[in-house]
Amino acid sequence: MNLANKLTLSRIFLIPVFMLVLLIRIPFGEYMAALIFIIAASTDGLDGYIARKRKQITNLGKLMDPLADKLLISAALISLVELGKISGWIAVVIIGREFFVTGLRAIAAAEGVVIAASPLGKIKTISQIVAISAILLNNFPLSLITDLPFGEYAMYVAVFFTIWSGVDYYLKARKSSRLKLE
């Protein structure tokens, strides 16, 4: 197993550790969970960079990398809902978009169409990581801009990019002459 795939698997193995530290409510647990989350999230870009640089892109990596991303973000969102840190609708929108895009890509793949990742998808992922991290780090206020805590503001930005990138994937799929979505 190459280094990139090991990093991807480490992201998956860090998920239960992250959840345990966050949900058992120990002193400084949210800060420790934030650190674990940030470390896990940082392996996302690193594993892809290493795989491309070393020309070690594998089928296992193609399967596990997006799965690891979805599991990490979903686990964080569900945990934050359980702790009352975010509203359930936010988790539903973000996780629902992931199911939608995954299904859309599966339909496209079955028709021989590849819907490439877009820059909006990368922005969506980064905005989600920033928002979750900020909420875990206690939502410090943006007192100069608004009374809305930064984490909440960042989460609304993440929801915006989540929806926008989902619509973008749908429009790209619909433009494909070989893909029939109606």
C-alpha positions in Angstrom: 0.0 0.0 0.0 1.4 3.4 -1.0 1.8 6.4 1.2 -1.2 8.3 -0.3 -3.5 5.4 0.4 -2.1 5.1 4.0 -2.9 8.8 4.5 -6.4 8.3 3.2 -7.0 5.3 5.5 -5.5 7.3 8.4 -8.3 9.9 7.8 -10.9 7.2 8.2 -9.3 5.8 11.3 -9.2 9.2 12.9 -12.9 9.6 12.6 -13.9 7.5 15.6 -11.1 9.0 17.6 -12.4 12.5 16.7 -16.0 11.6 17.6 -15.0 9.9 20.9 -12.9 12.9 22.0 -15.7 15.3 21.0 -18.7 13.5 22.4 -17.4 12.2 25.8 -17.2 15.8 27.0 -13.8 15.9 28.6 -12.0 19.1 29.6 -10.7 20.8 26.4 -12.3 18.0 24.4 -13.6 20.3 21.7 -10.1 21.7 21.2 -8.6 18.3 21.0 -11.3 17.2 18.6 -10.6 20.3 16.5 -7.0 19.4 16.3 -7.8 15.8 15.3 -10.3 17.1 12.8 -7.8 19.5 11.3 -5.1 16.8 11.1 -7.5 14.4 9.4 -8.8 17.1 7.0 -5.3 18.1 6.1 -4.5 14.6 4.9 -7.1 15.1 2.1 -5.0 17.5 0.0 -1.8 15.8 1.0 -2.8 12.3 -0.1 -3.9 13.6 -3.5 -0.7 15.6 -4.0 1.5 12.6 -3.1 -0.4 10.3 -5.4 -0.1 12.6 -8.3 3.5 13.6 -7.7 4.6 10.0 -7.3 2.3 8.8 -10.1 0.7 6.4 -7.6 -3.0 6.9 -8.3 -4.8 3.7 -7.6 -8.3 2.4 -7.8 -8.3 2.0 -4.0 -7.4 5.6 -3.7 -10.0 6.7 -6.2 -12.6 4.9 -4.1 -11.4 5.6 -0.6 -10.4 9.3 -0.9 -13.9 10.7 -1.6 -15.4 8.2 0.9 -13.0 9.3 3.6 -13.9 13.0 2.9 -17.6 12.3 3.1 -17.3 10.2 6.3 -15.2 12.9 8.1 -17.5 15.8 7.2 -20.6 13.7 8.0 -19.3 12.5 11.3 -18.4 16.1 12.3 -21.7 17.5 11.3 -23.8 14.8 13.0 -21.7 15.2 16.1 -22.2 19.0 16.1 -26.0 18.5 15.7 -25.9 16.0 18.7 -24.1 18.6 20.8 -26.5 21.3 19.8 -23.8 23.4 18.0 -25.5 23.5 14.6 -29.0 23.0 13.4 -30.0 19.7 11.9 -31.0 21.3 8.6 -27.4 22.3 7.9 -26.2 18.7 8.3 -29.1 17.5 6.1 -28.3 20.0 3.3 -24.6 19.2 3.3 -24.9 15.5 3.6 -27.8 15.4 1.1 -25.7 17.3 -1.4 -23.0 14.6 -1.1 -25.5 11.8 -1.7 -26.9 13.8 -4.7 -23.5 14.4 -6.3 -22.3 10.9 -5.7 -25.5 9.5 -7.3 -25.2 11.9 -10.2 -21.6 10.8 -10.8 -22.6 7.2 -10.6 -25.3 7.7 -13.2 -22.8 9.6 -15.4 -20.1 6.9 -15.0 -22.6 4.2 -16.0 -23.2 6.1 -19.2 -19.5 6.6 -19.8 -19.5 10.2 -18.8 -16.9 11.6 -16.4 -17.9 14.7 -14.4 -14.7 16.1 -13.2 -14.2 17.8 -9.8 -14.7 21.5 -10.1 -13.0 24.4 -8.3 -16.4 25.0 -6.6 -16.1 21.5 -5.1 -12.7 22.4 -3.6 -14.1 25.7 -2.3 -17.0 23.8 -0.8 -14.7 21.4 1.0 -12.4 24.1 2.3 -15.4 26.2 3.5 -16.8 23.2 5.3 -13.5 22.4 7.1 -13.1 26.0 8.1 -16.7 26.2 9.5 -16.5 23.0 11.4 -13.1 23.9 12.8 -14.3 27.3 13.9 -17.4 25.9 15.6 -15.2 23.3 17.4 -12.9 26.2 18.5 -15.8 27.9 20.3 -17.3 30.2 17.7 -15.3 33.3 18.5 -17.3 36.5 17.5 -16.6 38.7 14.5 -17.2 41.7 16.7 -16.0 44.2 14.0 -18.3 42.8 11.3 -21.3 41.3 13.0 -22.6 39.8 16.2 -22.8 36.5 14.5 -20.1 34.2 15.7 -17.5 33.3 13.1 -18.3 29.6 13.1 -21.9 30.2 12.4 -21.1 32.8 9.7 -18.6 30.3 8.2 -21.2 27.5 8.3 -23.7 29.6 6.3 -20.9 30.3 3.8 -20.2 26.6 3.6 -23.9 25.8 3.1 -24.0 28.4 0.3 -21.0 26.8 -1.5 -22.4 23.4 -0.9 -25.6 24.2 -2.7 -23.9 26.2 -5.4 -21.4 23.3 -6.2 -24.3 20.8 -6.2 -26.2 22.9 -8.7 -23.0 23.3 -10.7 -22.5 19.5 -10.9 -26.1 19.0 -11.9 -25.8 21.6 -14.7 -22.6 20.0 -16.0 -24.2 16.6 -16.0 -27.3 18.0 -17.8 -25.1 19.6 -20.5 -23.6 16.2 -21.4 -25.1 15.0 -24.7 -24.8 11.4 -23.6 -26.3 11.7 -20.2 -30.1 11.7 -19.9 -31.4 13.0 -16.6 -35.1 13.4 -17.4 
